Amino acid sequence: MSRALIIVDVQNDFCEGGSLAVAGGAAVAAGISRLLASEPDRWDHVVATRDHHVDPGAHFGDPPDFVDSWPRHCVVGTDGAQFHPDLATERVEAVFHKGEWAAAYSGFEGAAEDGEGLTDWLRRHSVETVEVVGIATDHCVRATASDAAREGFATSVLLDLTAGVNNLTTGAALTALREAGVTLHGAPLLGSPAGLIRWRAESTDLAG
């Protein structure tokens, strides 16, 4: 059984200092790199997704409502669209760009340089199991993992290597992922006035 790691949107604009920064983004980038180095045989394949906006219409808001519209981010040709420098990309075999002309949260909405979609790429490489990491837990990670499960892949999210925007939306995302049949391991990073914390459910143990 072939296993793949999907790295979701670990880009400069989603990390500290970026135009749509998520607290803990840089830590996620570094943590993914450490895991890739420490467990080189864990995955048969490693792929990544990347927001790749040209003119996504109402996805960019002025002002944004931070629900359906957002500040300009990950615009093609800008430094903000690049992978964070702490993310090791040597093992990434394919990058799936999404959102050129419309909002796109799931990596399964994207395509590689040759136009191949993520589902077809994974199936062509006989992948049956995927593990998902990246940014943000409550948006593109949730959407990508949900679509992976919907496409029939045995799907897990390594939450310790994700960062969420806020407690409310992160909690809702984790509930939705579990309902979709996604296995959850660990807890995502969240920003707080005191610094980074690990999200904890009040009544449910999410550790797998």
C-alpha positions in Angstrom: 0.0 0.0 0.0 1.5 3.3 -1.1 1.4 6.2 1.3 1.7 10.0 0.5 2.2 13.1 2.5 0.2 16.1 1.3 1.7 19.5 2.5 -0.9 22.2 2.3 -0.1 25.8 1.6 3.0 26.3 3.7 3.6 29.7 2.0 5.1 33.0 3.2 1.8 34.9 3.2 0.3 32.3 5.6 3.2 32.5 8.0 4.3 35.2 10.4 5.0 38.4 8.6 2.7 37.5 5.6 -0.4 39.3 4.5 -2.7 36.6 5.8 -0.5 35.2 8.6 -1.5 32.3 10.8 0.3 32.2 14.2 2.5 29.1 14.2 2.9 28.9 10.4 6.7 29.1 10.6 6.8 26.4 13.3 4.7 24.2 11.1 7.1 24.7 8.2 10.1 23.7 10.4 8.2 20.8 12.0 7.4 19.3 8.7 11.0 19.5 7.7 12.1 17.8 10.9 9.7 15.0 10.3 10.7 14.5 6.7 14.4 14.3 7.9 13.7 12.0 10.8 11.3 9.5 9.1 12.5 9.4 5.5 10.8 6.1 4.8 7.4 6.9 6.2 6.0 8.0 2.8 6.4 6.7 -0.7 5.5 10.1 -2.1 5.4 13.7 -1.0 3.4 16.4 -2.7 2.5 20.0 -1.9 -0.3 22.4 -2.6 0.0 26.1 -3.1 -2.4 29.1 -3.3 -1.6 30.6 -6.7 -3.8 33.6 -7.2 -4.0 35.8 -10.3 -7.4 37.4 -10.0 -9.7 35.2 -7.8 -12.5 37.7 -7.8 -14.5 38.1 -4.6 -12.0 35.9 -2.8 -10.0 39.1 -2.3 -12.0 41.7 -0.3 -11.6 45.4 0.2 -12.3 45.3 3.0 -12.3 41.6 3.6 -14.9 39.9 5.8 -12.5 37.1 6.8 -15.3 34.5 6.1 -15.7 34.5 2.4 -13.2 37.2 1.4 -9.6 37.8 2.5 -6.7 40.3 2.1 -4.7 39.9 -1.0 -2.4 36.9 -0.5 -0.3 34.4 -2.5 -0.4 36.4 -5.7 1.5 34.8 -8.5 5.0 36.3 -8.9 5.2 37.7 -5.3 7.4 36.4 -2.5 4.2 35.8 -0.4 3.3 33.0 -2.8 6.6 31.1 -2.3 7.0 28.2 0.1 8.3 29.3 3.6 12.1 29.0 3.7 12.0 26.7 6.7 10.0 24.1 4.6 12.3 21.5 3.1 11.0 20.8 -0.4 13.7 18.4 -1.7 11.3 15.5 -1.5 8.3 17.2 -3.1 7.5 15.4 -6.3 4.7 17.6 -7.5 3.1 20.9 -6.6 -0.6 21.5 -7.2 -1.5 25.2 -7.8 -5.0 26.3 -6.9 -7.1 29.4 -7.0 -5.9 31.3 -10.0 -9.3 32.8 -11.0 -11.6 31.8 -8.1 -11.5 30.8 -4.5 -10.0 27.3 -4.0 -9.4 25.9 -0.5 -8.9 22.2 -1.3 -5.7 20.9 -2.9 -7.9 18.6 -5.0 -9.1 21.7 -6.8 -5.6 22.4 -8.0 -3.4 21.1 -10.8 0.3 20.4 -11.4 2.3 22.2 -14.1 1.1 19.6 -16.7 -2.5 20.1 -15.7 -2.9 16.8 -13.8 -5.1 17.0 -10.8 -4.2 15.7 -7.3 -6.6 12.8 -7.4 -5.3 11.5 -10.7 -1.7 11.9 -9.6 -2.2 10.0 -6.4 -4.0 7.2 -8.2 -1.4 7.0 -10.9 1.2 6.5 -8.2 -1.0 3.8 -6.5 -1.5 5.8 -3.4 -4.1 4.5 -1.0 -3.3 6.3 2.2 -2.6 10.0 2.7 -1.4 12.1 5.6 -2.2 15.8 5.5 -0.2 18.7 7.2 0.0 22.4 6.7 -1.9 25.7 6.9 -4.6 26.5 8.0 -6.2 23.7 10.0 -9.6 25.3 9.7 -9.5 26.2 6.1 -7.3 24.6 3.4 -6.2 21.6 5.5 -9.8 20.8 6.4 -10.9 21.1 2.8 -8.0 19.1 1.4 -8.4 16.3 4.0 -12.2 16.1 3.5 -11.8 15.8 -0.2 -9.1 13.1 0.2 -11.5 11.1 2.3 -14.3 11.7 -0.2 -12.1 10.5 -3.0 -11.6 7.2 -1.2 -8.2 7.6 0.3 -7.6 6.5 3.9 -6.9 10.0 5.3 -5.2 11.2 8.4 -4.3 14.8 9.5 -1.2 15.2 11.6 -2.6 18.1 13.6 0.7 18.8 15.4 2.0 20.0 12.0 -0.9 22.3 11.3 -1.9 25.8 12.6 -5.4 27.0 13.0 -6.8 30.6 12.7 -8.9 30.6 15.9 -10.4 28.3 18.4 -14.0 28.4 17.2 -13.4 27.6 13.5 -10.7 25.1 14.4 -13.0 23.2 16.7 -15.7 23.2 14.0 -13.2 22.0 11.4 -12.0 19.1 13.6 -15.6 18.0 14.2 -16.3 18.1 10.4 -13.2 16.1 9.7 -14.1 13.4 12.1 -17.6 13.2 10.7 -16.0 12.8 7.2 -14.1 9.8 8.4 -10.7 11.5 8.7 -8.4 10.2 11.4 -6.9 13.0 13.6 -3.6 12.8 15.5 -2.4 15.4 18.0 -3.6 19.0 18.3 -3.0 22.0 16.0 -1.2 25.2 17.0 -3.2 28.3 17.8 -2.2 31.8 18.5 -3.0 33.3 21.9 -2.1 36.5 23.8 0.4 34.5 25.7 1.9 32.9 22.5 1.4 29.6 20.7 -0.7 27.0 22.4 -2.1 23.6 21.4 -5.8 23.4 20.7 -7.6 21.1 23.1 -11.1 19.8 23.0 -13.1 20.3 26.2 -14.7 16.9 26.1 -13.2 14.9 23.3 -9.7 13.4 23.1 -8.6 14.0 19.5 -5.2 12.3 19.9 -4.9 9.2 17.7 
